[in-house]
Amino acid sequence: MTQKDRHIILLVEDNADDVELTRRAFEKSNIANEIVVAGDGQDALDYLFVTGACAGRDPIMMAAVVLLDLKLPKINGLEVLRRVRADDRTKLLPIVILTSSNEELDRINGYGLGANSYVRKPVDFNEFSEAARQLGLYWLVLNESPPARRA
Protein backbone atom coordinates (compact mmCIF):
# COMPACT_ATOMS: atom_id res chain seq x y z
CA MET A 1 0.00 0.00 0.00
CA THR A 2 1.46 3.36 -1.00
CA GLN A 3 1.19 6.68 0.77
CA LYS A 4 -1.29 7.81 -1.90
CA ASP A 5 -3.52 4.84 -1.05
CA ARG A 6 -3.63 5.64 2.67
CA HIS A 7 -4.51 9.35 2.84
CA ILE A 8 -3.93 9.68 6.57
CA ILE A 9 -5.66 12.55 8.33
CA LEU A 10 -3.74 14.01 11.28
CA LEU A 11 -6.31 15.51 13.64
CA VAL A 12 -4.64 17.79 16.18
CA GLU A 13 -7.32 18.26 18.83
CA ASP A 14 -7.23 18.18 22.63
CA ASN A 15 -10.98 18.00 23.24
CA ALA A 16 -12.13 14.35 23.33
CA ASP A 17 -15.70 15.36 22.45
CA ASP A 18 -14.50 17.22 19.35
CA VAL A 19 -12.35 14.23 18.35
CA GLU A 20 -15.37 11.93 18.61
CA LEU A 21 -17.57 14.45 16.79
CA THR A 22 -15.01 14.66 13.97
CA ARG A 23 -14.78 10.86 13.71
CA ARG A 24 -18.58 10.52 13.62
CA ALA A 25 -18.88 13.30 11.05
CA PHE A 26 -16.33 11.61 8.77
CA GLU A 27 -18.03 8.22 9.20
CA LYS A 28 -21.43 9.75 8.41
CA SER A 29 -19.87 11.24 5.26
CA ASN A 30 -18.34 7.86 4.27
CA ILE A 31 -14.79 9.16 4.73
CA ALA A 32 -13.02 5.99 5.84
CA ASN A 33 -9.48 7.36 5.94
CA GLU A 34 -7.24 6.55 8.86
CA ILE A 35 -7.40 9.34 11.45
CA VAL A 36 -4.35 9.80 13.65
CA VAL A 37 -5.12 11.96 16.68
CA ALA A 38 -2.56 14.17 18.37
CA GLY A 39 -3.89 15.49 21.66
CA ASP A 40 -1.55 18.47 21.91
CA GLY A 41 0.92 20.45 19.86
CA GLN A 42 3.92 18.44 21.01
CA ASP A 43 2.23 15.17 20.00
CA ALA A 44 1.56 16.65 16.56
CA LEU A 45 5.19 17.67 16.09
CA ASP A 46 6.38 14.26 17.33
CA TYR A 47 4.16 12.57 14.74
CA LEU A 48 5.16 14.84 11.88
CA PHE A 49 8.89 14.80 12.63
CA VAL A 50 9.01 11.15 13.80
CA THR A 51 10.36 12.04 17.25
CA GLY A 52 9.45 11.36 20.88
CA ALA A 53 6.68 8.80 21.26
CA CYS A 54 6.46 8.52 17.45
CA ALA A 55 10.18 7.87 16.87
CA GLY A 56 9.45 4.27 15.82
CA ARG A 57 6.78 4.96 13.21
CA ASP A 58 7.45 4.65 9.48
CA PRO A 59 8.45 8.16 8.30
CA ILE A 60 7.24 7.39 4.78
CA MET A 61 3.65 7.28 6.06
CA MET A 62 2.98 11.00 6.29
CA ALA A 63 -0.42 12.60 6.75
CA ALA A 64 -2.17 13.76 3.58
CA VAL A 65 -3.73 16.65 5.47
CA VAL A 66 -3.52 18.10 8.99
CA LEU A 67 -6.64 19.39 10.74
CA LEU A 68 -5.18 21.73 13.35
CA ASP A 69 -6.92 23.26 16.34
CA LEU A 70 -5.39 26.48 17.65
CA LYS A 71 -6.01 26.27 21.38
CA LEU A 72 -3.81 23.34 22.35
CA PRO A 73 -1.87 22.37 25.47
CA LYS A 74 1.95 22.32 25.51
CA ILE A 75 2.44 23.99 22.11
CA ASN A 76 -0.38 26.03 20.55
CA GLY A 77 -1.58 25.50 17.01
CA LEU A 78 0.03 28.60 15.56
CA GLU A 79 3.43 27.52 16.88
CA VAL A 80 2.88 24.03 15.44
CA LEU A 81 2.09 25.66 12.10
CA ARG A 82 5.20 27.86 12.29
CA ARG A 83 7.46 24.85 12.96
CA VAL A 84 5.87 22.73 10.25
CA ARG A 85 6.29 25.46 7.65
CA ALA A 86 9.92 26.07 8.72
CA ASP A 87 10.98 22.48 7.96
CA ASP A 88 11.68 21.31 4.39
CA ARG A 89 10.14 17.90 5.14
CA THR A 90 6.74 19.35 5.98
CA LYS A 91 6.54 22.87 4.61
CA LEU A 92 4.24 21.83 1.74
CA LEU A 93 1.96 19.63 3.86
CA PRO A 94 -1.67 20.81 3.57
CA ILE A 95 -2.80 22.27 6.89
CA VAL A 96 -6.39 23.24 7.63
CA ILE A 97 -6.97 25.20 10.80
CA LEU A 98 -10.14 23.69 12.25
CA THR A 99 -11.07 25.69 15.30
CA SER A 100 -13.89 27.29 17.23
CA SER A 101 -12.02 30.62 17.20
CA ASN A 102 -13.51 33.35 15.07
CA GLU A 103 -10.87 35.87 16.13
CA GLU A 104 -9.66 38.00 13.24
CA LEU A 105 -6.10 37.92 14.61
CA ASP A 106 -6.13 34.09 14.63
CA ARG A 107 -7.17 34.07 10.97
CA ILE A 108 -4.53 36.66 10.03
CA ASN A 109 -1.80 34.80 11.93
CA GLY A 110 -2.91 31.40 10.62
CA TYR A 111 -2.79 32.47 7.00
CA GLY A 112 0.35 34.51 7.63
CA LEU A 113 2.11 31.39 8.89
CA GLY A 114 1.06 29.38 5.86
CA ALA A 115 -2.25 27.67 6.65
CA ASN A 116 -3.95 26.41 3.51
CA SER A 117 -7.41 26.98 4.92
CA TYR A 118 -9.18 28.26 8.02
CA VAL A 119 -12.47 26.60 8.97
CA ARG A 120 -14.52 27.58 11.96
CA LYS A 121 -16.09 24.51 13.60
CA PRO A 122 -19.87 24.69 13.39
CA VAL A 123 -21.60 24.00 16.71
CA ASP A 124 -24.52 22.09 15.18
CA PHE A 125 -23.70 18.42 14.44
CA ASN A 126 -25.41 18.41 11.03
CA GLU A 127 -23.54 21.55 9.98
CA PHE A 128 -20.31 20.06 11.35
CA SER A 129 -20.93 16.84 9.42
CA GLU A 130 -21.43 18.78 6.22
CA ALA A 131 -18.25 20.78 6.84
CA ALA A 132 -16.33 17.53 7.49
CA ARG A 133 -17.75 15.99 4.30
CA GLN A 134 -16.64 18.99 2.26
CA LEU A 135 -13.20 19.04 3.91
CA GLY A 136 -12.73 15.35 3.19
CA LEU A 137 -13.95 15.64 -0.38
CA TYR A 138 -11.69 18.56 -1.16
CA TRP A 139 -8.48 17.69 0.70
CA LEU A 140 -8.52 13.92 0.20
CA VAL A 141 -10.13 13.54 -3.23
CA LEU A 142 -10.02 16.73 -5.30
CA ASN A 143 -6.82 18.39 -4.08
CA GLU A 144 -3.58 17.36 -5.79
CA SER A 145 -0.92 17.15 -3.08
CA PRO A 146 2.66 18.13 -3.81
CA PRO A 147 4.98 15.21 -4.60
CA ALA A 148 6.64 13.52 -1.63
CA ARG A 149 9.96 15.08 -0.73
CA ARG A 150 12.99 12.86 -0.97
CA ALA A 151 15.05 12.60 2.22
C-alpha positions as CSV (number, residue, x, y, z in Angstrom):
1,M,0.0,0.0,0.0
2,T,1.5,3.4,-1.0
3,Q,1.2,6.7,0.8
4,K,-1.3,7.8,-1.9
5,D,-3.5,4.8,-1.0
6,R,-3.6,5.6,2.7
7,H,-4.5,9.4,2.8
8,I,-3.9,9.7,6.6
9,I,-5.7,12.6,8.3
10,L,-3.7,14.0,11.3
11,L,-6.3,15.5,13.6
12,V,-4.6,17.8,16.2
13,E,-7.3,18.3,18.8
14,D,-7.2,18.2,22.6
15,N,-11.0,18.0,23.2
16,A,-12.1,14.3,23.3
17,D,-15.7,15.4,22.5
18,D,-14.5,17.2,19.3
19,V,-12.4,14.2,18.3
20,E,-15.4,11.9,18.6
21,L,-17.6,14.5,16.8
22,T,-15.0,14.7,14.0
23,R,-14.8,10.9,13.7
24,R,-18.6,10.5,13.6
25,A,-18.9,13.3,11.0
26,F,-16.3,11.6,8.8
27,E,-18.0,8.2,9.2
28,K,-21.4,9.7,8.4
29,S,-19.9,11.2,5.3
30,N,-18.3,7.9,4.3
31,I,-14.8,9.2,4.7
32,A,-13.0,6.0,5.8
33,N,-9.5,7.4,5.9
34,E,-7.2,6.6,8.9
35,I,-7.4,9.3,11.5
36,V,-4.4,9.8,13.6
37,V,-5.1,12.0,16.7
38,A,-2.6,14.2,18.4
39,G,-3.9,15.5,21.7
40,D,-1.6,18.5,21.9
41,G,0.9,20.5,19.9
42,Q,3.9,18.4,21.0
43,D,2.2,15.2,20.0
44,A,1.6,16.7,16.6
45,L,5.2,17.7,16.1
46,D,6.4,14.3,17.3
47,Y,4.2,12.6,14.7
48,L,5.2,14.8,11.9
49,F,8.9,14.8,12.6
50,V,9.0,11.2,13.8
51,T,10.4,12.0,17.3
52,G,9.4,11.4,20.9
53,A,6.7,8.8,21.3
54,C,6.5,8.5,17.5
55,A,10.2,7.9,16.9
56,G,9.4,4.3,15.8
57,R,6.8,5.0,13.2
58,D,7.5,4.7,9.5
59,P,8.5,8.2,8.3
60,I,7.2,7.4,4.8
61,M,3.6,7.3,6.1
62,M,3.0,11.0,6.3
63,A,-0.4,12.6,6.8
64,A,-2.2,13.8,3.6
65,V,-3.7,16.7,5.5
66,V,-3.5,18.1,9.0
67,L,-6.6,19.4,10.7
68,L,-5.2,21.7,13.3
69,D,-6.9,23.3,16.3
70,L,-5.4,26.5,17.6
71,K,-6.0,26.3,21.4
72,L,-3.8,23.3,22.4
73,P,-1.9,22.4,25.5
74,K,2.0,22.3,25.5
75,I,2.4,24.0,22.1
76,N,-0.4,26.0,20.5
77,G,-1.6,25.5,17.0
78,L,0.0,28.6,15.6
79,E,3.4,27.5,16.9
80,V,2.9,24.0,15.4
81,L,2.1,25.7,12.1
82,R,5.2,27.9,12.3
83,R,7.5,24.9,13.0
84,V,5.9,22.7,10.2
85,R,6.3,25.5,7.7
86,A,9.9,26.1,8.7
87,D,11.0,22.5,8.0
88,D,11.7,21.3,4.4
89,R,10.1,17.9,5.1
90,T,6.7,19.3,6.0
91,K,6.5,22.9,4.6
92,L,4.2,21.8,1.7
93,L,2.0,19.6,3.9
94,P,-1.7,20.8,3.6
95,I,-2.8,22.3,6.9
96,V,-6.4,23.2,7.6
97,I,-7.0,25.2,10.8
98,L,-10.1,23.7,12.2
99,T,-11.1,25.7,15.3
100,S,-13.9,27.3,17.2
101,S,-12.0,30.6,17.2
102,N,-13.5,33.4,15.1
103,E,-10.9,35.9,16.1
104,E,-9.7,38.0,13.2
105,L,-6.1,37.9,14.6
106,D,-6.1,34.1,14.6
107,R,-7.2,34.1,11.0
108,I,-4.5,36.7,10.0
109,N,-1.8,34.8,11.9
110,G,-2.9,31.4,10.6
111,Y,-2.8,32.5,7.0
112,G,0.4,34.5,7.6
113,L,2.1,31.4,8.9
114,G,1.1,29.4,5.9
115,A,-2.2,27.7,6.7
116,N,-4.0,26.4,3.5
117,S,-7.4,27.0,4.9
118,Y,-9.2,28.3,8.0
119,V,-12.5,26.6,9.0
120,R,-14.5,27.6,12.0
121,K,-16.1,24.5,13.6
122,P,-19.9,24.7,13.4
123,V,-21.6,24.0,16.7
124,D,-24.5,22.1,15.2
125,F,-23.7,18.4,14.4
126,N,-25.4,18.4,11.0
127,E,-23.5,21.5,10.0
128,F,-20.3,20.1,11.3
129,S,-20.9,16.8,9.4
130,E,-21.4,18.8,6.2
131,A,-18.2,20.8,6.8
132,A,-16.3,17.5,7.5
133,R,-17.7,16.0,4.3
134,Q,-16.6,19.0,2.3
135,L,-13.2,19.0,3.9
136,G,-12.7,15.3,3.2
137,L,-13.9,15.6,-0.4
138,Y,-11.7,18.6,-1.2
139,W,-8.5,17.7,0.7
140,L,-8.5,13.9,0.2
141,V,-10.1,13.5,-3.2
142,L,-10.0,16.7,-5.3
143,N,-6.8,18.4,-4.1
144,E,-3.6,17.4,-5.8
145,S,-0.9,17.2,-3.1
146,P,2.7,18.1,-3.8
147,P,5.0,15.2,-4.6
148,A,6.6,13.5,-1.6
149,R,10.0,15.1,-0.7
150,R,13.0,12.9,-1.0
151,A,15.1,12.6,2.2
